[in-house]
């Protein structure tokens, strides 16, 4: 979506490595018995315990190929359960970024604000490097 807002041509594909399939299978085998023991759906407010939230992690690779053959690869990693801990850290840092890092009274020329045009923006489009720096400073990313 961010690329489309910038009026760039884009296509999307995804894959999973054999190692990732093995890790996902191992996770399911470890946690599936507890799911069946407590019923198929957790009760409202039930989530993973602190050990699971803190011991989780994620990593993925984003690879982009330009029309001229240029290739750019980014590796994204984070500690903590991606559905609970990492998401809450990203949400809190995005909020703090908007509140403290973007001064509406600060004078900026039109070119600096061009990337804010386009309606509802993704966090990467709206906050870019400022948000990345904040996330890296947490030590979780």
N, C-alpha and C positions, 0 to 999 in steps of 0.2 A: 504494500500500500504506500509506504513512504517513497519508494522509487516511482510509482505511478503518479504520485502527487508532484514529483519533480519532472514529470513528463518525459520519463526515460522508458525505453522498451525493456520489458522484463519477462522472464519465464521462470517457472519454479519446478523443482524436482526434489525428492528426498529419498534417502536410503538409510538403512541401519546396518551396522557392522555385525559380524558374527559374535564378537565379544559383547556387544550391547545386548544382543538377543539372549546370550548366556546369562548376563547380569540380570536382565528382566525376568528370565525364567527362575533364577535363584531367588530373587526377591519374592516372586509369587509363591514359590514353594515354601519359603520361610513364613510368609504372612497369611497364606490361604487358610490354614487351619483355624486361625483366630477369627477370620471372617465367617467361616461356617459355624464356629462355636457361638458367636454372638448374633447370628442371623445374617442375612445377606445385606442388610442395610444398617449402617451405624445410626445410633440415636442422634438427635439434634444436639450439637455441641461436642459430640465425641469426635476425636481426631487422633492422630498418632501421638504417642507419649513423647516426653522430652528427649528420651534416648534416640528414638527414631527420627524426630525432627532435627536433632543436632548431628546425627551420624550420617545423614543422607548427603548426597552430592549430585551434581550433574555436570556433564561436559558435552559439547557438540562443536562441530566444525561448520562454518558457513563459507562456501566457495562461490565466488562470482566470476563469470567469464564475460569479458567485454566483446563487442562486435569486432574489434580489431585483433582479438586473440589474447589480450591481456588477461591475466588471472590474478585474483586477489583472494586470499584465504584468511579468515579470522577464526580463532579458537576461543570459545566462550566456556568458562568453567565457574562453578560456584559451589560453596559448601552449604550444607543444610538441606533439609527436605525441600525440593523445588515447589511443591504445592502449598507449603505452609510457611516455613522459615524464610526461604529465599524470596518468595512473593511478598511477604510482609515487609522485608527489608527494602526491596525495590520500590514498593508503594510509599513507604515512609520517606525514603531518600528522594523520590520524585516530588513528593509534596514539599519537602524542605527545600529542594532545588527551586521550585516555583516561588516559594515564599521568600527565600533569602538571597537567591542568586540572580534574579531578574527584577531589576528596579524599574518600575513603570515610569518614574520621573527622569531616568537617565536618558540623556539625549543620544539618539542613534540615527544614522542616516538610513535612507530607504533600502539600500543594498543589504545592510546588516539585518533587516527585518523581512527580506524576501522569503526566507524559508519558513516564516510563520503564516504565510498565506495558504489557504486551501481548506478551510473549515475545521473539522475535528482532526487533530494531528496525533500521530503516534508519539510516544515519549522520545524515541530516537530522533524524530524530525523536530520536535518542539525544543528539546533540551540538549541534544547532541553530546558534545565533548564534556560539557559541564556536568551532566548526569553521569557519564562514564567515570569521570574523575571522582565524584562523590561515592559511587558504588565501589570503586577500587579502594578507596580510603577506609571502607568498613572492614576490609580484610576477608570478606566472604566471597569476593569475586576477583 
